[in-house]
Amino acid sequence: MNQRDTVLAVSRSFVGIREAPRGSNNVIFNTRYYGREVSGAAYPWCVTFLWDVFRNAGASALFYGGAKTASSTELMNWAKKESLFRASAPRPGDIVFFNWSGVVTSAEHVGLVTAVAGSGISTIEGNTSGAGGEDDGVVTEHRRTDKHIVGFCSPRYTEEEALMSYEKFLSYMERYMSIAGTGAAHTAWAAPAVAYTAGKKIFSGANGDFGWQKPVTKETLAQIIYNMRKG
């Protein structure tokens, strides 16, 4: 299982966990975050829930650079600073930021995107309620529309860092196709065929560069067919 899927699986395992008593913010995620039991209005836990999700998934470094924050806005500003923030196009495993009053410069709540469909997303959020409230003491699955979404943080999951963009792939292929020094040499097992096709001028090259170990493009193939028919 890759990092993204592990984070999602851990978040799902916490669905239904609630603070006790209600309204106290006394919950296991805060206890782990602060290293002791805490309670009161100073300890909202939607962010510490995510901190604990990434920690349990073995991916702490992907959340706030491995440091700690319990602030939605601070987490969002960090994402912007690290070029991880975007206003749209979320993917499962992304962190989503909400502001209930429509302010886009701060975040009042966070969650984890679990699915994307149409103009809405499915999420798992800490410190919410089944009715859709933002501060009611339970880990809940939600369906959210774009209305209150400020943006998203896309963590650098390790398996995706190795992926190559299409543009980079094309640049490498162009470089590979034009590499010099692969034309004159050939492997020993191909020597009889090389001698025959070169001798019959089925293959043609310049200054000994027949491109024996280069990929065959359509124009190369066209030249081969032409040479065969001409001969």
VEXMI-532685 format. One record per residue (C-alpha): x, y, z; residue in one letter; residue number from 1. Coordinates in steps of 0.2 Angstrom, whole numbers, m for minus. Example, Ala and Ser with C-alpha at 12.3 -4.5 7.8 and 13.67 -1.06 7.14 Angstrom:
<pts>
((62; m22; 39); "a"; 1)
((68; m5; 36); "s"; 2)
</pts>
This chain:
<pts>
((0; 0; 0); "m"; 1)
((7; 17; m5); "n"; 2)
((8; 32; 7); "q"; 3)
((m8; 40; 0); "r"; 4)
((m18; 25; 2); "d"; 5)
((m11; 22; 20); "t"; 6)
((m15; 39; 25); "v"; 7)
((m33; 37; 19); "l"; 8)
((m35; 20; 27); "a"; 9)
((m29; 27; 44); "v"; 10)
((m41; 41; 43); "s"; 11)
((m55; 29; 40); "r"; 12)
((m50; 18; 55); "s"; 13)
((m54; 33; 66); "f"; 14)
((m71; 37; 60); "v"; 15)
((m83; 37; 75); "g"; 16)
((m71; 42; 88); "i"; 17)
((m78; 57; 99); "r"; 18)
((m72; 68; 113); "e"; 19)
((m79; 65; 130); "a"; 20)
((m88; 73; 137); "p"; 21)
((m96; 82; 122); "r"; 22)
((m90; 100; 120); "g"; 23)
((m74; 97; 130); "s"; 24)
((m61; 94; 116); "n"; 25)
((m55; 80; 127); "n"; 26)
((m50; 67; 114); "v"; 27)
((m36; 55; 110); "i"; 28)
((m29; 65; 96); "f"; 29)
((m26; 80; 108); "n"; 30)
((m19; 69; 121); "t"; 31)
((m6; 62; 109); "r"; 32)
((m3; 79; 102); "y"; 33)
((0; 88; 118); "y"; 34)
((7; 73; 128); "g"; 35)
((m7; 74; 141); "r"; 36)
((m26; 76; 142); "e"; 37)
((m32; 93; 138); "v"; 38)
((m49; 101; 138); "s"; 39)
((m58; 118; 135); "g"; 40)
((m61; 130; 121); "a"; 41)
((m42; 133; 118); "a"; 42)
((m40; 115; 111); "y"; 43)
((m50; 112; 95); "p"; 44)
((m44; 96; 87); "w"; 45)
((m48; 96; 68); "c"; 46)
((m29; 99; 64); "v"; 47)
((m22; 88; 78); "t"; 48)
((m33; 74; 71); "f"; 49)
((m24; 76; 54); "l"; 50)
((m7; 77; 63); "w"; 51)
((m11; 60; 71); "d"; 52)
((m17; 52; 55); "v"; 53)
((m1; 56; 46); "f"; 54)
((9; 51; 61); "r"; 55)
((0; 34; 62); "n"; 56)
((3; 32; 44); "a"; 57)
((21; 34; 46); "g"; 58)
((21; 50; 35); "a"; 59)
((23; 63; 48); "s"; 60)
((35; 73; 37); "a"; 61)
((21; 76; 25); "l"; 62)
((11; 86; 37); "f"; 63)
((18; 103; 42); "y"; 64)
((36; 97; 37); "g"; 65)
((36; 85; 52); "g"; 66)
((33; 99; 65); "a"; 67)
((17; 103; 75); "k"; 68)
((3; 115; 73); "t"; 69)
((m15; 115; 79); "a"; 70)
((m20; 130; 68); "s"; 71)
((m29; 128; 52); "s"; 72)
((m23; 144; 45); "t"; 73)
((m5; 141; 50); "e"; 74)
((m6; 124; 41); "l"; 75)
((m13; 132; 26); "m"; 76)
((0; 146; 26); "n"; 77)
((14; 133; 27); "w"; 78)
((6; 124; 12); "a"; 79)
((7; 140; 2); "k"; 80)
((25; 143; 7); "k"; 81)
((30; 125; 2); "e"; 82)
((20; 127; m15); "s"; 83)
((9; 113; m10); "l"; 84)
((m7; 124; m10); "f"; 85)
((m20; 125; m24); "r"; 86)
((m37; 132; m26); "a"; 87)
((m45; 117; m36); "s"; 88)
((m42; 100; m43); "a"; 89)
((m41; 90; m27); "p"; 90)
((m36; 72; m26); "r"; 91)
((m40; 59; m12); "p"; 92)
((m27; 61; 1); "g"; 93)
((m26; 80; 0); "d"; 94)
((m30; 91; 15); "i"; 95)
((m45; 103; 12); "v"; 96)
((m46; 120; 21); "f"; 97)
((m63; 127; 25); "f"; 98)
((m69; 145; 30); "n"; 99)
((m88; 146; 34); "w"; 100)
((m89; 164; 32); "s"; 101)
((m81; 165; 14); "g"; 102)
((m64; 172; 19); "v"; 103)
((m50; 165; 8); "v"; 104)
((m35; 171; 18); "t"; 105)
((m39; 161; 33); "s"; 106)
((m45; 143; 37); "a"; 107)
((m57; 139; 51); "e"; 108)
((m57; 120; 48); "h"; 109)
((m48; 106; 39); "v"; 110)
((m52; 88; 33); "g"; 111)
((m45; 75; 22); "l"; 112)
((m51; 72; 5); "v"; 113)
((m57; 54; 2); "t"; 114)
((m65; 55; m15); "a"; 115)
((m69; 68; m29); "v"; 116)
((m85; 68; m39); "a"; 117)
((m92; 83; m49); "g"; 118)
((m91; 99; m40); "s"; 119)
((m90; 91; m23); "g"; 120)
((m79; 80; m12); "i"; 121)
((m80; 67; 1); "s"; 122)
((m70; 70; 17); "t"; 123)
((m66; 63; 34); "i"; 124)
((m64; 77; 47); "e"; 125)
((m61; 77; 65); "g"; 126)
((m71; 88; 77); "n"; 127)
((m87; 88; 67); "t"; 128)
((m104; 81; 68); "s"; 129)
((m115; 70; 58); "g"; 130)
((m126; 84; 54); "a"; 131)
((m112; 94; 45); "g"; 132)
((m107; 106; 59); "g"; 133)
((m89; 111; 60); "e"; 134)
((m86; 109; 79); "d"; 135)
((m96; 95; 87); "d"; 136)
((m83; 82; 94); "g"; 137)
((m83; 67; 82); "v"; 138)
((m73; 60; 67); "v"; 139)
((m86; 60; 53); "t"; 140)
((m87; 57; 35); "e"; 141)
((m94; 71; 25); "h"; 142)
((m100; 76; 7); "r"; 143)
((m94; 94; 4); "r"; 144)
((m98; 106; m10); "t"; 145)
((m86; 120; m16); "d"; 146)
((m96; 133; m6); "k"; 147)
((m85; 134; 10); "h"; 148)
((m69; 127; 2); "i"; 149)
((m54; 139; 3); "v"; 150)
((m41; 127; m5); "g"; 151)
((m31; 111; m4); "f"; 152)
((m14; 105; 2); "c"; 153)
((m7; 91; m9); "s"; 154)
((7; 82; 2); "p"; 155)
((22; 76; m8); "r"; 156)
((18; 58; m6); "y"; 157)
((35; 48; m9); "t"; 158)
((28; 37; m23); "e"; 159)
((23; 52; m33); "e"; 160)
((39; 61; m32); "e"; 161)
((47; 48; m43); "a"; 162)
((34; 50; m56); "l"; 163)
((40; 60; m72); "m"; 164)
((30; 73; m80); "s"; 165)
((25; 70; m98); "y"; 166)
((35; 85; m104); "e"; 167)
((50; 78; m95); "k"; 168)
((48; 61; m103); "f"; 169)
((47; 69; m120); "l"; 170)
((63; 79; m117); "s"; 171)
((72; 63; m111); "y"; 172)
((66; 53; m126); "m"; 173)
((71; 67; m138); "e"; 174)
((88; 67; m130); "r"; 175)
((89; 48; m131); "y"; 176)
((84; 47; m149); "m"; 177)
((98; 60; m154); "s"; 178)
((112; 52; m143); "i"; 179)
((128; 50; m153); "a"; 180)
((139; 35; m152); "g"; 181)
((126; 22; m153); "t"; 182)
((127; 20; m172); "g"; 183)
((143; 12; m177); "a"; 184)
((144; m1; m164); "a"; 185)
((133; m17; m164); "h"; 186)
((132; m33; m154); "t"; 187)
((142; m48; m159); "a"; 188)
((127; m59; m162); "w"; 189)
((120; m47; m175); "a"; 190)
((136; m46; m185); "a"; 191)
((130; m57; m200); "p"; 192)
((114; m48; m202); "a"; 193)
((123; m31; m200); "v"; 194)
((136; m36; m214); "a"; 195)
((122; m42; m226); "y"; 196)
((110; m27; m224); "t"; 197)
((125; m15; m225); "a"; 198)
((132; m24; m240); "g"; 199)
((116; m24; m249); "k"; 200)
((113; m5; m244); "k"; 201)
((97; m10; m236); "i"; 202)
((102; 1; m221); "f"; 203)
((112; 17; m225); "s"; 204)
((122; 28; m214); "g"; 205)
((133; 42; m214); "a"; 206)
((152; 41; m209); "n"; 207)
((149; 23; m202); "g"; 208)
((134; 28; m191); "d"; 209)
((121; 16; m196); "f"; 210)
((111; 18; m180); "g"; 211)
((112; 0; m176); "w"; 212)
((107; 2; m157); "q"; 213)
((95; 17; m160); "k"; 214)
((76; 16; m160); "p"; 215)
((68; 14; m177); "v"; 216)
((57; 28; m182); "t"; 217)
((44; 28; m196); "k"; 218)
((56; 38; m207); "e"; 219)
((70; 26; m204); "t"; 220)
((58; 12; m208); "l"; 221)
((53; 21; m224); "a"; 222)
((71; 23; m229); "q"; 223)
((74; 4; m226); "i"; 224)
((59; m1; m237); "i"; 225)
((64; 12; m250); "y"; 226)
((82; 5; m251); "n"; 227)
((75; m13; m252); "m"; 228)
((64; m9; m267); "r"; 229)
((77; 2; m275); "k"; 230)
((90; m12; m274); "g"; 231)
</pts>
